[in-house]
Amino acid sequence: MTEAEAHVEDRTHVETHEASHPSVGEYIKIAIILAIVTGLEVGIAYIPGIPFGWLVASLIVLMVIKFAMVAMWFMHLKFDSAIYRRFFVIGLVLAVVLFLIVLVSFGKFLR
Amino acid sequence: MATSDAHLGSADHPATATGLDNRKLAMWAFLGSECLFFGALISTFLLYRERVPEGGVRPEDVYDIPFTSVSSFVLLMSSLTMVLALAAIQRGDHRQLRIWLVATAGLGMVFIAGQIFEFTAFIEHGFTMRSSVSGSAFFVLTGFHGAHVTVGILMLLVMAMFSAAGRLTQEHTMRIEMLGLYWHFVDIVWVVIFTLVYLIP
């Protein structure tokens, strides 16, 4: 085997490992968890007298859980090459940081 | 399970230096840029949600949270049917592929129908695009999201037709995977909108 062939074989092995996607059963489990989390979100929003800080914090935590589960399992970021993940995370982090700065600049959190 | 990530060259895509499919890489770059697009619209709404003239209708006055929760659930479940479509083409099961693609498009249509119903109810209550800055920000944000869902539905139906015509083989798995990425992204954007725009008062 030449060096080039060995490189190709090695790369195929690595990428096949990276790209093995979840089974149908796993997808269904994730969907059930997502449905439960959505139910929790709506339930929390209707708890009478819940302190505003607790309400916001718990809803944001549940939102992040749902976002991460869809991105990691359904979009396969957990299983695919890290290069794909970097492309998305750069845009996501840039958006979150940029718009948090905008909101703070306009005094959104200073009341 | 079959894979679609190793790209050392195929009939559908030439070999690449990274060993990754350039189309998928471009899709991820596009989705990264879409984060900034929706980030701008969401933060605009958060800034202006209280900009309502005295005595005017505020978004909170017209929201129907139980109804929107059902819409959100429908869109979330469409992500499940989308991954089932991908799993079907990876197995080479084209009948199941078509069933799940059409199911995903159907759930997307239910979501859009819900959005049209919701918009109509809001307008009847006096919360419109022109009633306040808050209204403008709300309708631009949710309208752009709805437009993304509509584009996704059209692409799903086109893929289902290609499959029915025998023009979508197992070699074209990447096309379904990319369509799936777009669809899931539209779903996660709604996850954020639902929490920040609807649930947090």
Interface residues (C-beta under 8 A of the other chain):
Chain A: V8 R11 T12 E15 T16 E18 A19 S20 H21 P22 S23 V24 Y27 I28 I30 A31 L34 A35 T38 E41 V42 A45 Y46 F52 L55 V56 L59 I60 L62 M63 K66 F67 V70 A71 F74 M75 H76 D80 S81 I83 Y84 F87 F88 V89 I90 G91 L92 L94 A95 V96 L98 F99 V102 L103 F106 K108
Chain B: M1 T3 S4 D5 A6 H7 L8 T18 G19 L20 K24 L25 W28 A29 L31 G32 S33 E34 C35 L36 F38 G39 A40 I42 S43 L46 L47 I65 P66 S69 S72 F73 L76 M77 S79 L80 M82 V83 L84 L86 A87 Q90 E177 G180 L181 H184 F185 D187 I188 V191 V192 F194 T195 L196 L199 I200 P201
